[in-house]
Amino acid sequence: MTEQLSAGLELKHLEALLDSIRDATRARLSSEASIRGLAPAALVVGEGAGDVTYGIDLESEEVVTSWFEERARAGALSLFTEDMGWRHAGPTSGGWEELPGFDHGGPRIAIDPIDGTRPLLGDLRSAWTSIAVCPPGPGEPRASDVSVGLLGELPTSSTEAWRVIRAQRGHGATIQRQSSAPPERPQEQPLLADTDDRADYGVFSFFRFSPWQRPQIAAVEADFLARIEAAEGADLMHCYDDQYVCNVGQLVHLTLGAYRLIADLRGHIMEPGGESPVTSKPYDLAAALLVAREAGCVVTAPDGEALDFPLDAETPVSFIGWANEPTARRLAPHLKAALS
């Protein structure tokens, strides 16, 4: 992977940010572990540009802001976080200054410091830090502009190892397992989706976050499963379900082959009264989308068309992810029929 991303920004700077966010998050969780259910980390403290802000988010946002100000002294950049939205800054003779917009010749970076806050606060499952890097441009970038994706696992309190995943457009994806006291820095390994097109023995997850959407999404799921049982001979006792409240984690599971399908239909199926549903966020998906595609997974819009979106705080995103191209070819027609 290219080490130099732009003037003043290298991959090592982004990886140092991953480390700092993980250290701050683990320290906060460790200090409050004995009172986890009532801990300040789990309390809602505000509403950011893109989502609810929990107490645990405050430290990570401070880490990102400090990093942003440090990197702005070395070169111009734009940075998006769910708490602050887009910020633009660049160097001056004595430090750094805010800039009026994107047209400064530096990279455009979208960061979600903690995706998967809710399960992590319950010490149930890992959360992830997501960093999506786009090359310079005059305006707000889109998912199709992401050239580098970097994912860092935020493990539960009992786990002393974590994964770092990297992807560069056109150059594939890698995975590396790290720990708090490794004997030596482990080698990166290629992250490649399998080529099995099986119709069972895996997780087929229809994500059901909003209570009022669950009956509708469950009906689509039941229709899809009935179709692959009848047409593909799937053993439905071995078509498992999972509800990982973390888009990055979902797409990581897809690349690792545990998920054969992830269907997030929240924005595709309207809520009663036509209200806007709570959906996936662009900044949750941007880096993980590049990782999944570079690993060989297939991720599309629910109608099967290309998935692209602006990297902002408002655009609702729905998606379908398949473990690989053979699985998509075999099973996607059944999902399309169920959705119709």
C-alpha positions as CSV (number, residue, x, y, z in Angstrom):
1,M,0.0,0.0,0.0
2,T,1.2,3.5,-0.8
3,E,2.9,5.0,2.3
4,Q,2.7,8.6,1.1
5,L,-0.9,9.7,0.7
6,S,-0.3,13.4,0.2
7,A,2.0,16.2,1.2
8,G,2.2,16.0,5.0
9,L,0.1,12.8,5.3
10,E,1.4,9.2,5.4
11,L,-0.2,5.9,6.2
12,K,1.7,5.8,9.5
13,H,0.0,9.0,10.6
14,L,-3.5,7.4,10.1
15,E,-2.4,4.2,11.9
16,A,-1.1,6.2,14.8
17,L,-4.6,7.8,15.0
18,L,-6.1,4.3,15.1
19,D,-3.8,3.4,18.0
20,S,-4.7,6.6,19.9
21,I,-8.5,6.1,19.5
22,R,-8.2,2.5,20.6
23,D,-6.0,3.3,23.6
24,A,-8.4,6.1,24.7
25,T,-11.5,3.9,24.3
26,R,-10.1,0.9,26.1
27,A,-8.9,3.1,29.0
28,R,-12.4,4.6,29.4
29,L,-14.1,1.3,29.3
30,S,-11.6,-0.2,31.7
31,S,-12.0,2.6,34.2
32,E,-15.8,2.2,34.3
33,A,-16.0,-1.6,33.9
34,S,-17.3,-2.2,37.5
35,I,-20.3,0.1,36.9
36,R,-20.8,-0.5,33.2
37,G,-24.6,-0.4,33.2
38,L,-24.7,3.1,34.8
39,A,-21.3,4.4,33.6
40,P,-21.0,7.9,32.2
41,A,-19.5,6.4,29.1
42,A,-22.9,4.9,28.2
43,L,-25.0,8.0,28.8
44,V,-26.2,10.1,25.8
45,V,-24.5,13.5,26.1
46,G,-25.6,15.2,22.9
47,E,-26.5,15.0,19.2
48,G,-23.7,15.3,16.7
49,A,-23.9,16.1,13.0
50,G,-24.7,12.4,12.2
51,D,-25.7,10.5,15.3
52,V,-26.3,10.4,19.0
53,T,-23.1,11.2,21.0
54,Y,-22.4,9.0,24.0
55,G,-20.0,9.7,26.8
56,I,-17.5,7.3,25.4
57,D,-17.4,9.3,22.1
58,L,-16.1,12.4,23.8
59,E,-12.5,11.1,24.3
60,S,-12.3,9.8,20.7
61,E,-13.5,13.0,19.2
62,E,-10.9,14.9,21.3
63,V,-8.2,12.5,20.0
64,V,-9.4,13.1,16.4
65,T,-9.5,16.9,16.8
66,S,-5.9,17.0,18.2
67,W,-4.8,14.8,15.3
68,F,-6.5,17.1,12.8
69,E,-4.9,20.2,14.2
70,E,-1.5,18.5,14.2
71,R,-1.8,17.3,10.6
72,A,-3.1,20.7,9.5
73,R,0.3,22.2,10.5
74,A,2.0,19.9,8.0
75,G,-0.4,20.1,5.0
76,A,-4.0,21.1,4.0
77,L,-6.8,18.6,4.5
78,S,-10.5,18.3,5.0
79,L,-11.9,16.0,7.8
80,F,-15.4,14.7,8.5
81,T,-16.6,13.3,11.8
82,E,-20.1,12.5,12.9
83,D,-19.8,15.0,15.7
84,M,-18.5,18.0,13.8
85,G,-19.2,17.4,10.1
86,W,-16.7,18.6,7.6
87,R,-13.8,20.8,8.7
88,H,-11.0,22.3,6.5
89,A,-7.6,23.5,7.6
90,G,-4.1,24.1,6.4
91,P,-0.7,25.3,7.6
92,T,0.5,28.9,8.3
93,S,3.9,30.2,9.2
94,G,3.1,29.9,12.8
95,G,0.7,26.9,13.0
96,W,-2.6,26.2,11.2
97,E,-5.8,28.0,10.1
98,E,-9.3,27.1,9.1
99,L,-9.9,27.1,5.3
100,P,-13.2,27.9,3.6
101,G,-13.8,24.7,1.8
102,F,-12.4,21.6,0.0
103,D,-10.5,23.3,-2.8
104,H,-7.1,23.3,-1.1
105,G,-5.2,20.5,-2.8
106,G,-5.1,18.2,0.2
107,P,-6.9,14.9,1.0
108,R,-10.5,14.6,2.1
109,I,-10.8,12.2,5.0
110,A,-14.0,10.8,6.7
111,I,-13.5,9.2,10.1
112,D,-15.9,7.4,12.3
113,P,-14.0,7.0,15.6
114,I,-16.4,4.4,17.0
115,D,-18.8,2.4,14.9
116,G,-20.6,-0.1,17.0
117,T,-20.9,1.9,20.2
118,R,-23.9,0.1,21.6
119,P,-22.6,-3.4,21.6
120,L,-19.2,-2.2,22.8
121,L,-20.7,-0.4,25.8
122,G,-22.4,-3.7,26.8
123,D,-19.0,-5.4,26.4
124,L,-20.7,-7.7,23.9
125,R,-18.8,-7.2,20.7
126,S,-16.1,-5.2,19.2
127,A,-16.6,-1.8,17.7
128,W,-14.4,-0.4,14.9
129,T,-12.7,2.8,13.9
130,S,-13.2,3.6,10.2
131,I,-11.0,6.0,8.1
132,A,-11.8,6.7,4.5
133,V,-9.3,8.7,2.5
134,C,-10.2,10.5,-0.7
135,P,-7.8,12.3,-3.0
136,P,-7.9,16.1,-3.4
137,G,-11.0,17.6,-5.0
138,P,-13.0,20.8,-5.1
139,G,-16.1,19.5,-3.3
140,E,-17.6,17.0,-1.0
141,P,-16.4,13.5,-1.9
142,R,-18.5,10.4,-2.6
143,A,-17.9,6.8,-1.7
144,S,-16.6,6.2,-5.2
145,D,-13.8,8.6,-4.5
146,V,-12.4,6.7,-1.6
147,S,-8.9,5.5,-2.5
148,V,-7.7,4.1,0.9
149,G,-9.7,2.4,3.6
150,L,-8.4,1.7,7.1
151,L,-10.3,-0.2,9.8
152,G,-9.2,-0.7,13.3
153,E,-10.9,-3.0,15.8
154,L,-11.9,-1.8,19.2
155,P,-12.1,-5.0,21.2
156,T,-14.1,-5.8,24.3
157,S,-12.5,-5.5,27.7
158,S,-11.5,-9.2,27.9
159,T,-9.8,-9.3,24.5
160,E,-6.1,-8.4,24.2
161,A,-5.9,-8.8,20.4
162,W,-7.4,-6.8,17.6
163,R,-7.4,-6.6,13.8
164,V,-6.3,-3.8,11.5
165,I,-7.5,-4.0,7.9
166,R,-6.2,-1.9,5.0
167,A,-7.4,-1.5,1.4
168,Q,-6.2,0.5,-1.5
169,R,-8.4,0.9,-4.6
170,G,-7.2,-1.5,-7.3
171,H,-4.5,-3.1,-5.0
172,G,-6.6,-5.4,-2.8
173,A,-7.0,-5.6,1.0
174,T,-4.9,-6.9,3.9
175,I,-5.6,-8.0,7.5
176,Q,-3.2,-7.9,10.4
177,R,-3.7,-9.2,13.9
178,Q,-2.1,-7.1,16.6
179,S,-2.0,-7.4,20.4
180,S,-0.9,-5.4,23.4
181,A,2.3,-7.3,23.9
182,P,3.3,-9.0,20.6
183,P,6.6,-10.8,20.4
184,E,7.1,-9.1,17.1
185,R,5.0,-7.1,14.7
186,P,2.8,-9.6,12.9
187,Q,2.8,-9.7,9.1
188,E,-0.1,-8.4,7.0
189,Q,-2.0,-11.2,5.2
190,P,-4.0,-10.8,2.1
191,L,-7.7,-10.5,2.8
192,L,-9.5,-12.4,0.1
193,A,-13.2,-13.5,0.0
194,D,-13.8,-17.2,-0.6
195,T,-15.3,-18.5,-3.9
196,D,-17.9,-20.8,-2.4
197,D,-21.5,-20.2,-3.7
198,R,-23.2,-22.3,-1.0
199,A,-26.8,-21.5,-0.2
200,D,-26.5,-22.4,3.5
201,Y,-24.0,-23.0,6.3
202,G,-23.4,-19.4,7.0
203,V,-25.0,-16.2,8.3
204,F,-27.7,-14.6,6.1
205,S,-28.4,-11.4,8.0
206,F,-31.4,-9.2,7.4
207,F,-30.5,-6.3,9.7
208,R,-33.5,-5.2,11.8
209,F,-32.6,-2.2,13.9
210,S,-35.9,-0.3,14.1
211,P,-38.6,-2.1,16.0
212,W,-41.4,-0.9,13.7
213,Q,-39.6,-2.2,10.6
214,R,-38.9,-5.6,11.9
215,P,-42.2,-7.3,10.7
216,Q,-41.6,-6.0,7.1
217,I,-38.0,-7.0,7.0
218,A,-38.7,-10.3,8.5
219,A,-41.3,-11.0,5.8
220,V,-38.7,-10.3,3.1
221,E,-36.3,-12.6,4.9
222,A,-38.8,-15.4,5.2
223,D,-39.7,-15.1,1.5
224,F,-36.0,-15.1,0.5
225,L,-35.3,-18.2,2.6
226,A,-38.3,-20.1,1.3
227,R,-37.1,-19.4,-2.3
228,I,-33.5,-20.6,-1.7
229,E,-34.9,-23.7,0.0
230,A,-37.1,-24.5,-2.9
231,A,-34.9,-23.5,-5.7
232,E,-31.4,-24.1,-4.3
233,G,-31.9,-26.9,-1.8
234,A,-30.7,-24.7,1.1
235,D,-30.9,-26.4,4.5
236,L,-32.6,-23.6,6.4
237,M,-31.5,-25.0,9.8
238,H,-28.0,-23.9,8.7
239,C,-29.0,-20.5,7.5
240,Y,-28.1,-18.5,10.6
241,D,-29.1,-15.0,11.7
242,D,-27.0,-12.3,13.3
243,Q,-27.7,-8.7,14.4
244,Y,-24.4,-6.9,14.7
245,V,-25.1,-3.3,15.3
246,C,-22.0,-2.1,13.4
247,N,-21.8,-1.6,9.7
248,V,-18.0,-2.0,9.7
249,G,-18.3,-5.2,11.6
250,Q,-21.0,-6.5,9.3
251,L,-18.8,-5.9,6.2
252,V,-15.7,-7.4,7.9
253,H,-17.7,-10.6,8.6
254,L,-18.7,-10.6,4.9
255,T,-15.0,-10.5,3.8
256,L,-14.1,-13.3,6.3
257,G,-16.9,-15.5,4.9
258,A,-19.0,-15.9,8.1
259,Y,-21.7,-13.7,6.5
260,R,-22.9,-15.0,3.2
261,L,-25.4,-12.1,2.9
262,I,-26.0,-8.9,4.8
263,A,-29.1,-7.0,3.8
264,D,-29.7,-3.5,5.3
265,L,-33.0,-2.5,3.9
266,R,-33.9,0.2,6.4
267,G,-33.9,3.1,3.9
268,H,-35.4,0.9,1.2
269,I,-38.5,0.0,3.2
270,M,-40.3,3.1,4.4
271,E,-41.6,3.3,8.0
272,P,-45.3,3.8,8.7
273,G,-46.5,7.2,7.8
274,G,-43.6,7.7,5.4
275,E,-41.3,8.8,8.2
276,S,-37.6,8.8,7.5
277,P,-36.0,5.6,9.0
278,V,-32.9,5.4,11.0
279,T,-30.4,4.1,8.4
280,S,-26.8,3.3,7.8
281,K,-24.6,6.4,7.6
282,P,-22.3,7.2,4.7
283,Y,-19.3,7.7,7.1
284,D,-20.0,4.3,8.6
285,L,-19.7,2.5,5.3
286,A,-17.2,4.4,3.2
287,A,-13.9,2.7,4.2
288,A,-15.5,-0.8,4.9
289,L,-17.2,-0.7,1.5
290,L,-13.8,-0.3,-0.2
291,V,-12.3,-3.1,1.9
292,A,-15.2,-5.5,1.1
293,R,-15.0,-4.8,-2.7
294,E,-11.2,-5.0,-2.8
295,A,-11.4,-8.4,-0.9
296,G,-13.8,-9.7,-3.6
297,C,-17.2,-9.2,-2.0
298,V,-20.2,-7.8,-3.9
299,V,-21.9,-4.8,-2.3
300,T,-24.8,-3.1,-4.2
301,A,-27.9,-1.0,-3.7
302,P,-31.0,-3.1,-2.8
303,D,-32.1,-3.0,-6.4
304,G,-28.8,-4.5,-7.5
305,E,-27.6,-1.2,-9.0
306,A,-24.2,0.4,-8.2
307,L,-23.9,1.7,-4.6
308,D,-22.6,5.2,-4.3
309,F,-23.4,8.1,-2.0
310,P,-22.0,11.4,-0.8
311,L,-19.8,11.4,2.4
312,D,-22.1,13.4,4.6
313,A,-24.2,13.1,7.7
314,E,-27.6,13.0,6.2
315,T,-27.9,10.7,3.2
316,P,-29.7,7.5,4.1
317,V,-27.9,4.4,2.8
318,S,-29.3,0.9,2.2
319,F,-27.2,-1.9,0.8
320,I,-26.9,-5.6,0.0
321,G,-23.6,-7.4,0.5
322,W,-22.8,-10.8,-0.8
323,A,-19.8,-12.9,0.2
324,N,-18.5,-13.1,-3.4
325,E,-19.5,-12.9,-7.0
326,P,-20.6,-16.6,-7.4
327,T,-22.9,-16.3,-4.4
328,A,-24.4,-13.1,-5.8
329,R,-25.0,-14.7,-9.2
330,R,-26.7,-17.7,-7.6
331,L,-28.8,-16.0,-4.8
332,A,-29.4,-12.4,-5.8
333,P,-32.3,-13.2,-8.1
334,H,-34.1,-14.8,-5.2
335,L,-33.6,-11.7,-3.0
336,K,-34.8,-9.5,-5.9
337,A,-37.9,-11.6,-6.2
338,A,-38.6,-11.4,-2.5
339,L,-38.2,-7.6,-2.5
340,S,-40.6,-7.2,-5.4
